[in-house]
């Protein structure tokens, strides 16, 4: 029981890591209706940044972590803005397949570039030395950094929810999602809102890579792992809802940690079985609404 308790806490940390990535993905999909398959590349960029700054592999100080966070968010915002410019020609008549192919090509180029720069072996990404300790939970030593990450990610989730629901920027986002044509008619610059959404989504995702590097370090293939699980979170939680995305991410985190220990052969089937069930239920609900209409 003690092992499951510690693993459940680990699942919360992993789930919040997925939430931080999926929140940016959900924001981009909800506002721009863009299926961004290069999203995992932004996470990997943040993770490699965290491991490559001086002192990071050996457990740099809090100043190094703060610098990595700042540089990571700037890098992610710039990457998101460039992606918005690259996808602008596709907006007029592009469907999700065109978007997926374009962003998948960008992801392949990014993955190749990271392998050329950092090699094919996983790189170490230690937390700051002052946070590199353990706290006893249910008789097991649990890393202090992971508990701090849980607290920071929880505050980020609360901040994102308040921004979307209570601020002027959130109002612009919700108006653009609800009816882009009407939003444009009222004077909202939809193109700027969409570009800002991609930049914000990129910044959040790269921030997840910087802070999550000690949990899920930089290595070839991590971008695909993060992307797939984030897509699962978005499907389960729905695009545009911070609380639903958070609940779905915590569920996926538990399945990927506790589920793997309790039922290693069934965990993956359970996860994608949930996705299939959600898609079937939503499909039937949409069909029912169409019939009544």
Secondary structure as UniProt FT lines:
FT   HELIX           2..32
FT   TURN            37..38
FT   HELIX           39..52
FT   TURN            54..55
FT   TURN            57..58
FT   HELIX           62..87
FT   HELIX           88..90
FT   TURN            91..93
FT   HELIX           96..118
FT   HELIX           129..131
FT   STRAND          134..137
FT   TURN            138..139
FT   STRAND          140..143
FT   HELIX           144..166
FT   HELIX           168..178
FT   HELIX           180..185
FT   TURN            186..187
FT   HELIX           190..212
FT   TURN            213..215
FT   TURN            220..221
FT   HELIX           222..237
FT   TURN            239..240
FT   HELIX           242..262
FT   TURN            264..266
FT   HELIX           267..292
//
